[in-house]
Amino acid sequence: MATSVAAIHACCPLCGASVLSIGRTGTVLEEDLHPIQIGPELGRGYTLCDDCGVLADLPTNLTLN
């Protein structure tokens, strides 16, 4: 049985969970992406796992206690 080696591997900066793994042949091995934009510039931000991304993408009118 052959094992897949990731050519690209990205982790969530908050919890460390794997968010994207792409094999050497270009095949997506794992995908759990939730992009969070920072500021008004397009393409600037973080890619979090779905669990952390749901927490980080809160409505702007919500106040936390």
PQR file of N, CA, C, O and H, with PARSE charges and radii, in Angstrom:
ATOM      1  N   MET A   1       0.835  -1.176   0.000 -0.4000 1.5000
ATOM      2  CA  MET A   1       0.000   0.000   0.000 -0.0000 2.0000
ATOM      3  C   MET A   1       0.884   1.244   0.000  0.5500 1.7000
ATOM      4  O   MET A   1       1.747   1.395   0.865 -0.5500 1.4000
ATOM      5  N   ALA A   2       0.674   2.119  -0.952 -0.4000 1.5000
ATOM      6  CA  ALA A   2       1.471   3.335  -1.062 -0.0000 2.0000
ATOM      7  C   ALA A   2       0.884   4.424  -0.174  0.5500 1.7000
ATOM      8  O   ALA A   2      -0.327   4.492   0.037 -0.5500 1.4000
ATOM      9  H   ALA A   2      -0.027   1.996  -1.654  0.4000 1.0000
ATOM     10  N   THR A   3       1.761   5.265   0.337 -0.4000 1.5000
ATOM     11  CA  THR A   3       1.305   6.395   1.140 -0.0000 2.0000
ATOM     12  C   THR A   3       1.429   7.656   0.315  0.5500 1.7000
ATOM     13  O   THR A   3       2.321   7.775  -0.524 -0.5500 1.4000
ATOM     14  H   THR A   3       2.744   5.209   0.165  0.4000 1.0000
ATOM     15  N   SER A   4       0.526   8.606   0.556 -0.4000 1.5000
ATOM     16  CA  SER A   4       0.558   9.878  -0.159 -0.0000 2.0000
ATOM     17  C   SER A   4       1.418  10.869   0.603  0.5500 1.7000
ATOM     18  O   SER A   4       1.274  11.028   1.816 -0.5500 1.4000
ATOM     19  H   SER A   4      -0.199   8.510   1.237  0.4000 1.0000
ATOM     20  N   VAL A   5       2.311  11.531  -0.113 -0.4000 1.5000
ATOM     21  CA  VAL A   5       3.164  12.547   0.483 -0.0000 2.0000
ATOM     22  C   VAL A   5       2.663  13.893  -0.001  0.5500 1.7000
ATOM     23  O   VAL A   5       2.511  14.114  -1.202 -0.5500 1.4000
ATOM     24  H   VAL A   5       2.428  11.402  -1.098  0.4000 1.0000
ATOM     25  N   ALA A   6       2.407  14.789   0.936 -0.4000 1.5000
ATOM     26  CA  ALA A   6       1.883  16.109   0.583 -0.0000 2.0000
ATOM     27  C   ALA A   6       2.997  17.018   0.081  0.5500 1.7000
ATOM     28  O   ALA A   6       4.061  17.115   0.693 -0.5500 1.4000
ATOM     29  H   ALA A   6       2.531  14.609   1.912  0.4000 1.0000
ATOM     30  N   ALA A   7       2.735  17.681  -1.042 -0.4000 1.5000
ATOM     31  CA  ALA A   7       3.662  18.672  -1.568 -0.0000 2.0000
ATOM     32  C   ALA A   7       3.390  20.021  -0.915  0.5500 1.7000
ATOM     33  O   ALA A   7       4.306  20.820  -0.714 -0.5500 1.4000
ATOM     34  H   ALA A   7       1.871  17.602  -1.538  0.4000 1.0000
ATOM     35  N   ILE A   8       2.127  20.268  -0.586 -0.4000 1.5000
ATOM     36  CA  ILE A   8       1.728  21.492   0.105 -0.0000 2.0000
ATOM     37  C   ILE A   8       0.887  21.070   1.296  0.5500 1.7000
ATOM     38  O   ILE A   8      -0.039  20.269   1.163 -0.5500 1.4000
ATOM     39  H   ILE A   8       1.384  19.620  -0.748  0.4000 1.0000
ATOM     40  N   HIS A   9       1.214  21.612   2.458 -0.4000 1.5000
ATOM     41  CA  HIS A   9       0.451  21.294   3.657 -0.0000 2.0000
ATOM     42  C   HIS A   9       0.306  22.573   4.474  0.5500 1.7000
ATOM     43  O   HIS A   9       1.302  23.162   4.894 -0.5500 1.4000
ATOM     44  H   HIS A   9       1.966  22.262   2.566  0.4000 1.0000
ATOM     45  N   ALA A  10      -0.940  23.004   4.699 -0.4000 1.5000
ATOM     46  CA  ALA A  10      -1.202  24.221   5.470 -0.0000 2.0000
ATOM     47  C   ALA A  10      -2.026  23.882   6.696  0.5500 1.7000
ATOM     48  O   ALA A  10      -2.899  23.016   6.656 -0.5500 1.4000
ATOM     49  H   ALA A  10      -1.749  22.525   4.357  0.4000 1.0000
ATOM     50  N   CYS A  11      -1.733  24.581   7.793 -0.4000 1.5000
ATOM     51  CA  CYS A  11      -2.436  24.356   9.053 -0.0000 2.0000
ATOM     52  C   CYS A  11      -3.149  25.624   9.504  0.5500 1.7000
ATOM     53  O   CYS A  11      -2.750  26.731   9.141 -0.5500 1.4000
ATOM     54  H   CYS A  11      -1.023  25.285   7.825  0.4000 1.0000
ATOM     55  N   CYS A  12      -4.196  25.461  10.290 -0.4000 1.5000
ATOM     56  CA  CYS A  12      -4.936  26.577  10.884 -0.0000 2.0000
ATOM     57  C   CYS A  12      -4.002  27.301  11.850  0.5500 1.7000
ATOM     58  O   CYS A  12      -3.395  26.654  12.703 -0.5500 1.4000
ATOM     59  H   CYS A  12      -4.521  24.562  10.585  0.4000 1.0000
ATOM     60  N   PRO A  13      -3.867  28.632  11.743 -0.5600 1.5000
ATOM     61  CA  PRO A  13      -2.963  29.350  12.644  0.2800 2.0000
ATOM     62  C   PRO A  13      -3.471  29.420  14.090  0.5500 1.7000
ATOM     63  O   PRO A  13      -2.703  29.737  14.998 -0.5500 1.4000
ATOM     64  N   LEU A  14      -4.752  29.128  14.308 -0.4000 1.5000
ATOM     65  CA  LEU A  14      -5.283  29.193  15.671 -0.0000 2.0000
ATOM     66  C   LEU A  14      -5.145  27.883  16.431  0.5500 1.7000
ATOM     67  O   LEU A  14      -4.675  27.869  17.568 -0.5500 1.4000
ATOM     68  H   LEU A  14      -5.376  28.871  13.570  0.4000 1.0000
ATOM     69  N   CYS A  15      -5.556  26.773  15.801 -0.4000 1.5000
ATOM     70  CA  CYS A  15      -5.555  25.500  16.532 -0.0000 2.0000
ATOM     71  C   CYS A  15      -4.552  24.488  15.984  0.5500 1.7000
ATOM     72  O   CYS A  15      -4.282  23.481  16.639 -0.5500 1.4000
ATOM     73  H   CYS A  15      -5.939  26.785  14.877  0.4000 1.0000
ATOM     74  N   GLY A  16      -3.995  24.729  14.802 -0.4000 1.5000
ATOM     75  CA  GLY A  16      -3.001  23.827  14.232 -0.0000 2.0000
ATOM     76  C   GLY A  16      -3.572  22.678  13.424  0.5500 1.7000
ATOM     77  O   GLY A  16      -2.814  21.838  12.938 -0.5500 1.4000
ATOM     78  H   GLY A  16      -4.214  25.546  14.269  0.4000 1.0000
ATOM     79  N   ALA A  17      -4.891  22.617  13.268 -0.4000 1.5000
ATOM     80  CA  ALA A  17      -5.510  21.554  12.472 -0.0000 2.0000
ATOM     81  C   ALA A  17      -5.149  21.719  11.002  0.5500 1.7000
ATOM     82  O   ALA A  17      -4.981  22.842  10.525 -0.5500 1.4000
ATOM     83  H   ALA A  17      -5.507  23.299  13.663  0.4000 1.0000
ATOM     84  N   SER A  18      -5.032  20.624  10.294 -0.4000 1.5000
ATOM     85  CA  SER A  18      -4.718  20.665   8.871 -0.0000 2.0000
ATOM     86  C   SER A  18      -5.896  21.252   8.102  0.5500 1.7000
ATOM     87  O   SER A  18      -7.032  20.807   8.267 -0.5500 1.4000
ATOM     88  H   SER A  18      -5.169  19.712  10.682  0.4000 1.0000
ATOM     89  N   VAL A  19      -5.626  22.257   7.257 -0.4000 1.5000
ATOM     90  CA  VAL A  19      -6.695  22.870   6.467 -0.0000 2.0000
ATOM     91  C   VAL A  19      -6.561  22.575   4.976  0.5500 1.7000
ATOM     92  O   VAL A  19      -7.547  22.640   4.241 -0.5500 1.4000
ATOM     93  H   VAL A  19      -4.704  22.619   7.123  0.4000 1.0000
ATOM     94  N   LEU A  20      -5.356  22.252   4.527 -0.4000 1.5000
ATOM     95  CA  LEU A  20      -5.177  21.957   3.102 -0.0000 2.0000
ATOM     96  C   LEU A  20      -3.929  21.110   2.902  0.5500 1.7000
ATOM     97  O   LEU A  20      -2.841  21.462   3.358 -0.5500 1.4000
ATOM     98  H   LEU A  20      -4.555  22.199   5.124  0.4000 1.0000
ATOM     99  N   SER A  21      -4.104  19.992   2.215 -0.4000 1.5000
ATOM    100  CA  SER A  21      -2.986  19.142   1.817 -0.0000 2.0000
ATOM    101  C   SER A  21      -3.155  18.801   0.347  0.5500 1.7000
ATOM    102  O   SER A  21      -4.202  18.308  -0.073 -0.5500 1.4000
ATOM    103  H   SER A  21      -4.988  19.706   1.844  0.4000 1.0000
ATOM    104  N   ILE A  22      -2.121  19.068  -0.425 -0.4000 1.5000
ATOM    105  CA  ILE A  22      -2.129  18.768  -1.855 -0.0000 2.0000
ATOM    106  C   ILE A  22      -0.963  17.831  -2.129  0.5500 1.7000
ATOM    107  O   ILE A  22       0.174  18.114  -1.750 -0.5500 1.4000
ATOM    108  H   ILE A  22      -1.270  19.469  -0.084  0.4000 1.0000
ATOM    109  N   GLY A  23      -1.252  16.717  -2.787 -0.4000 1.5000
ATOM    110  CA  GLY A  23      -0.232  15.729  -3.103 -0.0000 2.0000
ATOM    111  C   GLY A  23       0.693  16.192  -4.208  0.5500 1.7000
ATOM    112  O   GLY A  23       0.430  17.200  -4.864 -0.5500 1.4000
ATOM    113  H   GLY A  23      -2.175  16.488  -3.094  0.4000 1.0000
ATOM    114  N   ARG A  24       1.775  15.459  -4.418 -0.4000 1.5000
ATOM    115  CA  ARG A  24       2.765  15.807  -5.445 -0.0000 2.0000
ATOM    116  C   ARG A  24       2.192  15.763  -6.857  0.5500 1.7000
ATOM    117  O   ARG A  24       2.729  16.396  -7.766 -0.5500 1.4000
ATOM    118  H   ARG A  24       1.988  14.640  -3.886  0.4000 1.0000
ATOM    119  N   THR A  25       1.098  15.013  -7.044 -0.4000 1.5000
ATOM    120  CA  THR A  25       0.471  14.934  -8.365 -0.0000 2.0000
ATOM    121  C   THR A  25      -0.586  16.006  -8.564  0.5500 1.7000
ATOM    122  O   THR A  25      -1.214  16.064  -9.621 -0.5500 1.4000
ATOM    123  H   THR A  25       0.663  14.498  -6.306  0.4000 1.0000
ATOM    124  N   GLY A  26      -0.795  16.865  -7.554 -0.4000 1.5000
ATOM    125  CA  GLY A  26      -1.795  17.925  -7.651 -0.0000 2.0000
ATOM    126  C   GLY A  26      -3.159  17.521  -7.114  0.5500 1.7000
ATOM    127  O   GLY A  26      -4.114  18.293  -7.199 -0.5500 1.4000
ATOM    128  H   GLY A  26      -0.285  16.817  -6.695  0.4000 1.0000
ATOM    129  N   THR A  27      -3.255  16.330  -6.568 -0.4000 1.5000
ATOM    130  CA  THR A  27      -4.515  15.850  -6.013 -0.0000 2.0000
ATOM    131  C   THR A  27      -4.722  16.435  -4.621  0.5500 1.7000
ATOM    132  O   THR A  27      -3.804  16.429  -3.801 -0.5500 1.4000
ATOM    133  H   THR A  27      -2.479  15.703  -6.499  0.4000 1.0000
ATOM    134  N   VAL A  28      -5.937  16.944  -4.349 -0.4000 1.5000
ATOM    135  CA  VAL A  28      -6.257  17.460  -3.023 -0.0000 2.0000
ATOM    136  C   VAL A  28      -6.472  16.273  -2.097  0.5500 1.7000
ATOM    137  O   VAL A  28      -7.374  15.463  -2.313 -0.5500 1.4000
ATOM    138  H   VAL A  28      -6.683  16.949  -5.015  0.4000 1.0000
ATOM    139  N   LEU A  29      -5.635  16.171  -1.059 -0.4000 1.5000
ATOM    140  CA  LEU A  29      -5.721  15.069  -0.110 -0.0000 2.0000
ATOM    141  C   LEU A  29      -6.636  15.410   1.053  0.5500 1.7000
ATOM    142  O   LEU A  29      -7.307  14.534   1.599 -0.5500 1.4000
ATOM    143  H   LEU A  29      -4.902  16.829  -0.884  0.4000 1.0000
ATOM    144  N   GLU A  30      -6.664  16.682   1.432 -0.4000 1.5000
ATOM    145  CA  GLU A  30      -7.476  17.116   2.567 -0.0000 2.0000
ATOM    146  C   GLU A  30      -7.832  18.583   2.383  0.5500 1.7000
ATOM    147  O   GLU A  30      -6.988  19.392   1.997 -0.5500 1.4000
ATOM    148  H   GLU A  30      -6.119  17.393   0.988  0.4000 1.0000
ATOM    149  N   GLU A  31      -9.103  18.926   2.665 -0.4000 1.5000
ATOM    150  CA  GLU A  31      -9.541  20.309   2.505 -0.0000 2.0000
ATOM    151  C   GLU A  31     -10.580  20.622   3.573  0.5500 1.7000
ATOM    152  O   GLU A  31     -11.618  19.965   3.649 -0.5500 1.4000
ATOM    153  H   GLU A  31      -9.789  18.269   2.978  0.4000 1.0000
ATOM    154  N   ASP A  32     -10.300  21.619   4.389 -0.4000 1.5000
ATOM    155  CA  ASP A  32     -11.193  22.048   5.461 -0.0000 2.0000
ATOM    156  C   ASP A  32     -10.977  23.544   5.633  0.5500 1.7000
ATOM    157  O   ASP A  32     -10.505  23.998   6.676 -0.5500 1.4000
ATOM    158  H   ASP A  32      -9.457  22.152   4.327  0.4000 1.0000
ATOM    159  N   LEU A  33     -11.331  24.314   4.590 -0.4000 1.5000
ATOM    160  CA  LEU A  33     -10.955  25.721   4.520 -0.0000 2.0000
ATOM    161  C   LEU A  33     -12.077  26.654   4.935  0.5500 1.7000
ATOM    162  O   LEU A  33     -13.248  26.393   4.658 -0.5500 1.4000
ATOM    163  H   LEU A  33     -11.714  23.945   3.743  0.4000 1.0000
ATOM    164  N   HIS A  34     -11.717  27.742   5.599 -0.4000 1.5000
ATOM    165  CA  HIS A  34     -12.646  28.813   5.925 -0.0000 2.0000
ATOM    166  C   HIS A  34     -11.850  30.120   5.874  0.5500 1.7000
ATOM    167  O   HIS A  34     -11.228  30.501   6.865 -0.5500 1.4000
ATOM    168  H   HIS A  34     -10.766  27.954   5.824  0.4000 1.0000
ATOM    169  N   PRO A  35     -11.864  30.818   4.713 -0.5600 1.5000
ATOM    170  CA  PRO A  35     -11.054  32.037   4.594  0.2800 2.0000
ATOM    171  C   PRO A  35     -11.648  33.205   5.386  0.5500 1.7000
ATOM    172  O   PRO A  35     -12.859  33.424   5.358 -0.5500 1.4000
ATOM    173  N   ILE A  36     -10.804  33.948   6.086 -0.4000 1.5000
ATOM    174  CA  ILE A  36     -11.194  35.130   6.837 -0.0000 2.0000
ATOM    175  C   ILE A  36     -10.410  36.305   6.267  0.5500 1.7000
ATOM    176  O   ILE A  36      -9.180  36.317   6.321 -0.5500 1.4000
ATOM    177  H   ILE A  36      -9.820  33.770   6.109  0.4000 1.0000
ATOM    178  N   GLN A  37     -11.115  37.292   5.720 -0.4000 1.5000
ATOM    179  CA  GLN A  37     -10.448  38.450   5.127 -0.0000 2.0000
ATOM    180  C   GLN A  37     -10.036  39.425   6.219  0.5500 1.7000
ATOM    181  O   GLN A  37     -10.778  39.641   7.178 -0.5500 1.4000
ATOM    182  H   GLN A  37     -12.114  37.282   5.676  0.4000 1.0000
ATOM    183  N   ILE A  38      -8.856  40.014   6.073 -0.4000 1.5000
ATOM    184  CA  ILE A  38      -8.358  41.018   7.006 -0.0000 2.0000
ATOM    185  C   ILE A  38      -8.266  42.338   6.258  0.5500 1.7000
ATOM    186  O   ILE A  38      -7.509  42.461   5.295 -0.5500 1.4000
ATOM    187  H   ILE A  38      -8.253  39.839   5.294  0.4000 1.0000
ATOM    188  N   GLY A  39      -9.020  43.306   6.690 -0.4000 1.5000
ATOM    189  CA  GLY A  39      -8.988  44.625   6.069 -0.0000 2.0000
ATOM    190  C   GLY A  39      -9.695  44.654   4.728  0.5500 1.7000
ATOM    191  O   GLY A  39     -10.285  43.661   4.303 -0.5500 1.4000
ATOM    192  H   GLY A  39      -9.635  43.206   7.473  0.4000 1.0000
ATOM    193  N   PRO A  40      -9.632  45.799   4.065 -0.5600 1.5000
ATOM    194  CA  PRO A  40     -10.351  45.978   2.800  0.2800 2.0000
ATOM    195  C   PRO A  40      -9.653  45.376   1.583  0.5500 1.7000
ATOM    196  O   PRO A  40     -10.271  45.242   0.527 -0.5500 1.4000
ATOM    197  N   GLU A  41      -8.374  45.011   1.712 -0.4000 1.5000
ATOM    198  CA  GLU A  41      -7.620  44.475   0.570 -0.0000 2.0000
ATOM    199  C   GLU A  41      -8.042  43.044   0.267  0.5500 1.7000
ATOM    200  O   GLU A  41      -8.094  42.201   1.162 -0.5500 1.4000
ATOM    201  H   GLU A  41      -7.872  45.120   2.570  0.4000 1.0000
ATOM    202  N   LEU A  42      -8.342  42.778  -0.995 -0.4000 1.5000
ATOM    203  CA  LEU A  42      -8.684  41.421  -1.402 -0.0000 2.0000
ATOM    204  C   LEU A  42      -7.445  40.547  -1.376  0.5500 1.7000
ATOM    205  O   LEU A  42      -6.356  41.005  -1.720 -0.5500 1.4000
ATOM    206  H   LEU A  42      -8.300  43.463  -1.722  0.4000 1.0000
ATOM    207  N   GLY A  43      -7.597  39.304  -0.976 -0.4000 1.5000
ATOM    208  CA  GLY A  43      -6.488  38.370  -0.958 -0.0000 2.0000
ATOM    209  C   GLY A  43      -5.619  38.452   0.277  0.5500 1.7000
ATOM    210  O   GLY A  43      -4.636  37.718   0.382 -0.5500 1.4000
ATOM    211  H   GLY A  43      -8.482  38.931  -0.697  0.4000 1.0000
ATOM    212  N   ARG A  44      -5.948  39.312   1.206 -0.4000 1.5000
ATOM    213  CA  ARG A  44      -5.159  39.443   2.439 -0.0000 2.0000
ATOM    214  C   ARG A  44      -5.973  38.864   3.589  0.5500 1.7000
ATOM    215  O   ARG A  44      -7.059  39.358   3.891 -0.5500 1.4000
ATOM    216  H   ARG A  44      -6.747  39.908   1.121  0.4000 1.0000
ATOM    217  N   GLY A  45      -5.462  37.832   4.224 -0.4000 1.5000
ATOM    218  CA  GLY A  45      -6.184  37.239   5.329 -0.0000 2.0000
ATOM    219  C   GLY A  45      -5.589  35.911   5.745  0.5500 1.7000
ATOM    220  O   GLY A  45      -4.444  35.592   5.424 -0.5500 1.4000
ATOM    221  H   GLY A  45      -4.579  37.431   3.979  0.4000 1.0000
ATOM    222  N   TYR A  46      -6.383  35.152   6.459 -0.4000 1.5000
ATOM    223  CA  TYR A  46      -5.974  33.850   6.964 -0.0000 2.0000
ATOM    224  C   TYR A  46      -6.941  32.789   6.476  0.5500 1.7000
ATOM    225  O   TYR A  46      -8.103  33.083   6.198 -0.5500 1.4000
ATOM    226  H   TYR A  46      -7.313  35.412   6.720  0.4000 1.0000
ATOM    227  N   THR A  47      -6.471  31.566   6.372 -0.4000 1.5000
ATOM    228  CA  THR A  47      -7.334  30.429   6.108 -0.0000 2.0000
ATOM    229  C   THR A  47      -7.357  29.591   7.374  0.5500 1.7000
ATOM    230  O   THR A  47      -6.345  29.015   7.773 -0.5500 1.4000
ATOM    231  H   THR A  47      -5.526  31.327   6.597  0.4000 1.0000
ATOM    232  N   LEU A  48      -8.519  29.529   7.998 -0.4000 1.5000
ATOM    233  CA  LEU A  48      -8.699  28.803   9.241 -0.0000 2.0000
ATOM    234  C   LEU A  48      -9.432  27.502   8.975  0.5500 1.7000
ATOM    235  O   LEU A  48     -10.038  27.334   7.916 -0.5500 1.4000
ATOM    236  H   LEU A  48      -9.342  29.996   7.674  0.4000 1.0000
ATOM    237  N   CYS A  49      -9.383  26.578   9.929 -0.4000 1.5000
ATOM    238  CA  CYS A  49     -10.201  25.371   9.816 -0.0000 2.0000
ATOM    239  C   CYS A  49     -11.659  25.773   9.998  0.5500 1.7000
ATOM    240  O   CYS A  49     -11.939  26.868  10.486 -0.5500 1.4000
ATOM    241  H   CYS A  49      -8.891  26.715  10.789  0.4000 1.0000
ATOM    242  N   ASP A  50     -12.573  24.923   9.622 -0.4000 1.5000
ATOM    243  CA  ASP A  50     -13.994  25.266   9.714 -0.0000 2.0000
ATOM    244  C   ASP A  50     -14.415  25.571  11.143  0.5500 1.7000
ATOM    245  O   ASP A  50     -15.225  26.472  11.361 -0.5500 1.4000
ATOM    246  H   ASP A  50     -12.346  24.033   9.225  0.4000 1.0000
ATOM    247  N   ASP A  51     -13.885  24.842  12.125 -0.4000 1.5000
ATOM    248  CA  ASP A  51     -14.269  25.086  13.518 -0.0000 2.0000
ATOM    249  C   ASP A  51     -13.846  26.477  13.980  0.5500 1.7000
ATOM    250  O   ASP A  51     -14.665  27.219  14.523 -0.5500 1.4000
ATOM    251  H   ASP A  51     -13.227  24.110  11.948  0.4000 1.0000
ATOM    252  N   CYS A  52     -12.595  26.838  13.777 -0.4000 1.5000
ATOM    253  CA  CYS A  52     -12.104  28.161  14.181 -0.0000 2.0000
ATOM    254  C   CYS A  52     -12.690  29.254  13.295  0.5500 1.7000
ATOM    255  O   CYS A  52     -12.947  30.359  13.773 -0.5500 1.4000
ATOM    256  H   CYS A  52     -11.929  26.235  13.336  0.4000 1.0000
ATOM    257  N   GLY A  53     -12.907  28.963  12.007 -0.4000 1.5000
ATOM    258  CA  GLY A  53     -13.452  29.939  11.073 -0.0000 2.0000
ATOM    259  C   GLY A  53     -14.854  30.359  11.427  0.5500 1.7000
ATOM    260  O   GLY A  53     -15.208  31.527  11.268 -0.5500 1.4000
ATOM    261  H   GLY A  53     -12.698  28.065  11.619  0.4000 1.0000
ATOM    262  N   VAL A  54     -15.663  29.433  11.904 -0.4000 1.5000
ATOM    263  CA  VAL A  54     -17.023  29.766  12.311 -0.0000 2.0000
ATOM    264  C   VAL A  54     -16.976  30.710  13.505  0.5500 1.7000
ATOM    265  O   VAL A  54     -17.781  31.637  13.592 -0.5500 1.4000
ATOM    266  H   VAL A  54     -15.376  28.484  12.034  0.4000 1.0000
ATOM    267  N   LEU A  55     -16.044  30.486  14.425 -0.4000 1.5000
ATOM    268  CA  LEU A  55     -15.908  31.362  15.586 -0.0000 2.0000
ATOM    269  C   LEU A  55     -15.370  32.732  15.193  0.5500 1.7000
ATOM    270  O   LEU A  55     -15.788  33.737  15.768 -0.5500 1.4000
ATOM    271  H   LEU A  55     -15.389  29.733  14.355  0.4000 1.0000
ATOM    272  N   ALA A  56     -14.458  32.800  14.230 -0.4000 1.5000
ATOM    273  CA  ALA A  56     -13.814  34.051  13.856 -0.0000 2.0000
ATOM    274  C   ALA A  56     -14.678  34.914  12.942  0.5500 1.7000
ATOM    275  O   ALA A  56     -14.484  36.128  12.877 -0.5500 1.4000
ATOM    276  H   ALA A  56     -14.118  31.984  13.763  0.4000 1.0000
ATOM    277  N   ASP A  57     -15.616  34.313  12.246 -0.4000 1.5000
ATOM    278  CA  ASP A  57     -16.438  35.040  11.283 -0.0000 2.0000
ATOM    279  C   ASP A  57     -17.749  35.474  11.949  0.5500 1.7000
ATOM    280  O   ASP A  57     -18.831  35.173  11.446 -0.5500 1.4000
ATOM    281  H   ASP A  57     -15.774  33.327  12.299  0.4000 1.0000
ATOM    282  N   LEU A  58     -17.651  36.171  13.064 -0.4000 1.5000
ATOM    283  CA  LEU A  58     -18.829  36.595  13.807 -0.0000 2.0000
ATOM    284  C   LEU A  58     -19.461  37.829  13.171  0.5500 1.7000
ATOM    285  O   LEU A  58     -18.754  38.618  12.543 -0.5500 1.4000
ATOM    286  H   LEU A  58     -16.772  36.416  13.472  0.4000 1.0000
ATOM    287  N   PRO A  59     -20.753  38.014  13.314 -0.5600 1.5000
ATOM    288  CA  PRO A  59     -21.402  39.234  12.798  0.2800 2.0000
ATOM    289  C   PRO A  59     -20.815  40.480  13.466  0.5500 1.7000
ATOM    290  O   PRO A  59     -20.417  40.426  14.629 -0.5500 1.4000
ATOM    291  N   THR A  60     -20.759  41.597  12.742 -0.4000 1.5000
ATOM    292  CA  THR A  60     -20.152  42.819  13.267 -0.0000 2.0000
ATOM    293  C   THR A  60     -20.997  43.461  14.359  0.5500 1.7000
ATOM    294  O   THR A  60     -20.462  44.210  15.177 -0.5500 1.4000
ATOM    295  H   THR A  60     -21.082  41.641  11.797  0.4000 1.0000
ATOM    296  N   ASN A  61     -22.304  43.192  14.399 -0.4000 1.5000
ATOM    297  CA  ASN A  61     -23.170  43.806  15.413 -0.0000 2.0000
ATOM    298  C   ASN A  61     -23.243  42.978  16.698  0.5500 1.7000
ATOM    299  O   ASN A  61     -24.010  43.314  17.600 -0.5500 1.4000
ATOM    300  H   ASN A  61     -22.739  42.584  13.734  0.4000 1.0000
ATOM    301  N   LEU A  62     -22.468  41.916  16.793 -0.4000 1.5000
ATOM    302  CA  LEU A  62     -22.487  41.050  17.972 -0.0000 2.0000
ATOM    303  C   LEU A  62     -21.473  41.539  19.009  0.5500 1.7000
ATOM    304  O   LEU A  62     -20.318  41.806  18.678 -0.5500 1.4000
ATOM    305  H   LEU A  62     -21.844  41.643  16.060  0.4000 1.0000
ATOM    306  N   THR A  63     -21.913  41.653  20.269 -0.4000 1.5000
ATOM    307  CA  THR A  63     -20.986  42.013  21.337 -0.0000 2.0000
ATOM    308  C   THR A  63     -20.759  40.797  22.227  0.5500 1.7000
ATOM    309  O   THR A  63     -21.700  40.100  22.607 -0.5500 1.4000
ATOM    310  H   THR A  63     -22.851  41.436  20.538  0.4000 1.0000
ATOM    311  N   LEU A  64     -19.501  40.558  22.549 -0.4000 1.5000
ATOM    312  CA  LEU A  64     -19.151  39.425  23.401 -0.0000 2.0000
ATOM    313  C   LEU A  64     -19.089  39.872  24.851  0.5500 1.7000
ATOM    314  O   LEU A  64     -18.590  40.957  25.147 -0.5500 1.4000
ATOM    315  H   LEU A  64     -18.737  41.124  22.241  0.4000 1.0000
ATOM    316  N   ASN A  65     -19.584  39.059  25.739 -0.4000 1.5000
ATOM    317  CA  ASN A  65     -19.530  39.359  27.181 -0.0000 2.0000
ATOM    318  C   ASN A  65     -18.267  38.811  27.787  0.5500 1.7000
ATOM    319  O   ASN A  65     -18.042  38.963  28.988 -0.5500 1.4000
ATOM    320  H   ASN A  65     -19.990  38.177  25.498  0.4000 1.0000
TER
END
